[in-house]
Amino acid sequence: MPCSVWMFEKKAIERWPKHERHLFLETMKQGHALVESRDSLAFCTEPVFSSLANVLGKTDNMPDKIPEEVENYELLDVDIRHGLFQLTEALAFLHFDGKMLHRNICPESVIINEKGAWKLAGFDFSIQGTIGSSGKPTFEMLEWDQRTMAVVQPALDYMAPEYVVGGRCDMYADMYSLGILSFAVFNKCRTPFSHDNNLDQFRKNADQLKQLQPNVLASLPAEFKDDVKMCLNFTPDLRPDATQFSKGVLWTEK
């Protein structure tokens, strides 16, 4: 049966500080049935074509000579609509059936398989909710540490403001991240705000969400702007859940 084999050689991080090295390896082991040797980690998945980040032009994780099929890959409008819908369905299952948060939704965490389907991957930072007396899951808050290497933490540019400015953490944090990813898909992997892995800059940018200017989303398809804007609401309760987002105009007009 065809498959993709993912392999990581430990020597790639041998010069890292010990704490980051340990954290990185432990993070990689989350959500995978890994085979570990002294020199490497490996696991298998269904056949994979590329990550969403790679086809959007972010190829810093690839060899100098980028495979021609990746470099020349073009996302059509129908691919984007269908792909985002697939991610929304995946989140609906994760949130409502699995009672889980992904906590690192970004183009690097989306895999495109050989048939062109978009698959939510990268569950390294996911967490299972705890069901309380109300029947609703609660989740442990993730703290992004500026003193720790960014590569061993979730992508800060895609994280919801509550992770840094405070408040409860629930499925609406993932929906914020999906909104940022939706923007990035139409903007060659650029996000509406760049935090430069700096928490002070993150807080300044988060303040802009309280009154988001129309020009920020100007590059999005007109029929999609309102849905993405709702996802980027500073107040979590005002964001749509995955089921509500899947009923947006982007998928009902065509």
C-alpha positions in Angstrom: 0.0 0.0 0.0 1.5 3.4 -1.0 2.4 5.7 1.9 4.5 8.7 2.8 7.4 8.2 5.3 8.3 11.2 7.5 11.8 11.1 9.0 13.6 13.6 11.3 17.3 13.3 11.9 18.2 14.3 15.5 21.5 15.7 14.4 19.6 18.7 12.9 19.1 20.1 16.5 22.2 18.8 18.2 23.5 22.4 18.6 20.3 23.6 20.2 20.1 24.4 24.0 19.3 21.2 25.9 15.8 22.4 27.1 14.7 23.3 23.6 16.1 20.1 22.2 14.2 18.0 24.7 11.0 20.1 24.2 11.2 19.7 20.4 11.6 16.0 20.5 8.8 15.5 23.1 6.5 17.8 21.0 7.1 15.7 17.9 6.0 12.6 19.6 2.5 14.0 20.3 -0.2 12.5 18.2 2.0 10.1 16.2 2.9 6.4 16.4 6.6 7.0 16.0 9.5 4.7 15.4 12.5 6.1 17.2 16.1 5.1 16.9 19.3 6.7 18.3 19.6 9.0 15.3 16.1 9.6 14.1 12.3 9.6 14.4 10.0 8.4 11.7 6.3 7.7 11.1 4.1 6.9 8.1 0.9 8.5 6.7 -1.2 8.3 3.6 0.5 9.5 0.4 1.1 13.3 0.7 1.7 15.8 -2.0 2.7 18.9 0.0 1.9 21.1 2.9 -0.4 24.1 2.2 2.4 26.4 3.3 4.7 24.9 0.5 2.2 25.4 -2.3 1.5 29.0 -1.1 5.2 29.7 -1.6 6.6 29.2 1.9 9.4 26.8 1.1 12.1 27.4 3.7 11.8 23.8 4.9 12.5 22.4 1.5 15.7 21.7 -0.5 17.3 24.5 -2.5 15.9 22.9 -5.6 12.2 22.9 -5.1 10.3 20.0 -6.8 8.8 21.4 -10.0 5.3 20.0 -9.3 5.3 22.0 -6.0 6.8 25.2 -7.4 4.3 25.3 -10.3 1.3 24.2 -8.3 -1.6 26.6 -8.7 -4.5 26.7 -6.2 -7.7 27.3 -8.1 -10.7 29.1 -6.6 -12.5 25.8 -6.4 -9.5 24.2 -4.6 -9.5 26.9 -2.0 -13.3 26.8 -1.4 -13.3 23.0 -1.1 -10.1 22.9 1.0 -11.3 25.4 3.5 -14.6 23.6 3.8 -12.7 20.3 4.5 -10.7 22.1 7.3 -13.9 23.5 8.7 -15.5 20.0 8.8 -12.4 18.6 10.5 -12.6 21.3 13.2 -16.3 20.6 13.7 -15.5 17.0 14.4 -12.5 17.9 16.6 -14.5 20.4 18.7 -17.9 18.7 19.0 -17.1 15.0 18.8 -13.6 14.9 20.0 -13.8 17.7 22.6 -10.4 18.8 21.6 -8.5 22.0 20.6 -5.9 21.9 17.9 -4.0 25.0 19.0 -1.7 25.4 16.0 -3.9 25.9 12.9 -1.6 27.4 10.3 -0.6 26.5 6.7 2.3 24.3 7.9 -0.3 22.2 9.8 -2.4 21.5 6.7 -1.4 18.6 4.4 -2.6 18.2 0.8 -2.8 14.6 -0.2 -2.1 13.2 -3.6 -5.8 13.5 -4.5 -5.8 17.2 -3.6 -7.8 16.9 -0.4 -6.8 19.2 2.5 -6.1 17.4 5.8 -5.7 18.9 9.2 -2.4 17.7 10.6 0.2 18.9 13.1 -1.5 17.9 16.3 1.7 18.4 18.3 0.0 21.1 20.5 -3.5 19.7 20.6 -5.2 19.1 23.9 -8.2 17.1 25.2 -10.9 19.0 27.1 -12.1 18.3 30.6 -15.9 18.0 30.9 -17.1 19.9 33.9 -20.5 20.1 35.7 -21.9 22.3 32.9 -21.3 19.5 30.4 -19.0 21.8 28.3 -15.3 21.1 27.9 -12.7 23.3 29.5 -9.1 23.5 28.3 -5.8 24.3 29.8 -4.4 27.6 28.7 -1.3 27.5 26.5 1.3 30.1 27.4 3.6 31.3 24.6 7.1 31.9 26.0 9.2 34.5 24.3 12.3 33.1 26.0 11.9 29.8 24.2 12.7 29.2 20.6 9.6 29.9 18.4 10.1 26.6 16.4 9.1 24.5 19.5 5.9 26.5 20.0 2.7 27.2 18.0 2.8 29.8 15.2 2.3 33.1 17.1 0.9 34.9 14.0 -2.0 32.5 14.0 -2.8 32.4 17.7 -5.9 34.0 19.2 -5.4 37.1 21.4 -6.7 35.3 24.5 -3.6 33.2 24.6 -1.6 36.3 25.4 -3.9 38.9 26.8 -5.7 36.5 29.0 -9.2 35.0 29.3 -10.6 31.5 28.8 -9.5 29.2 26.0 -12.0 27.2 24.0 -12.9 26.2 20.5 -13.3 29.8 19.4 -9.5 30.2 19.7 -9.2 27.6 16.9 -11.8 29.5 14.9 -9.7 32.7 15.2 -6.7 30.7 13.8 -8.9 29.4 10.9 -9.8 33.0 10.1 -6.1 34.0 9.9 -5.4 30.9 7.8 -8.3 31.8 5.4 -6.7 35.2 4.9 -3.2 33.6 4.3 -4.6 31.3 1.6 -5.6 34.3 -0.5 -2.4 36.2 0.3 0.5 33.8 -0.5 0.9 32.8 3.1 1.0 36.4 4.5 -1.1 37.1 7.6 -3.0 40.3 8.3 -0.7 41.0 11.3 3.0 40.0 11.8 4.0 39.8 15.4 7.7 39.0 14.7 7.6 36.4 17.6 7.3 39.4 20.0 4.6 39.4 22.6 4.5 43.2 22.9 3.9 43.5 19.2 1.2 40.8 19.5 -0.6 42.9 22.1 -0.5 46.0 20.0 -1.8 44.1 17.0 -4.5 42.5 19.1 -5.8 46.0 20.1 -6.5 46.6 16.4 -8.9 43.7 16.4 -11.3 45.6 18.7 -12.1 47.9 15.7 -10.8 46.1 12.6 -10.4 48.5 9.7 -11.9 47.4 6.4 -8.6 47.8 4.5 -7.1 44.9 6.5 -9.3 42.4 4.7 -9.4 44.2 1.3 -7.5 41.4 -0.5 -10.2 38.8 0.3 -13.0 37.9 -2.0 -15.9 40.3 -1.3 -18.3 37.5 -0.3 -15.8 36.1 2.2 -14.8 39.2 4.1 -17.6 39.2 6.7 -17.1 35.6 7.6 -13.4 36.0 8.1 -14.0 39.3 10.0 -16.3 37.4 12.4 -13.5 34.8 13.1 -11.1 37.6 13.9 -13.3 39.2 16.5 -11.4 40.1 19.6 -14.2 38.7 21.8 -14.3 34.9 21.5 -18.0 34.5 22.0 -18.7 36.7 18.9 -16.8 34.3 16.6 -18.7 31.6 14.7 -18.2 27.9 15.6 -17.0 25.5 12.9 -20.6 24.5 11.9 -21.7 28.1 11.6 -18.6 29.0 9.6 -19.2 26.1 7.2 -22.6 27.8 6.2 -20.8 31.0 5.1 -21.4 32.7 1.8 -18.1 31.3 0.3 -19.8 27.8 0.2 -23.4 28.8 -0.4 -23.1 31.1 -3.4 -21.6 28.6 -5.8 
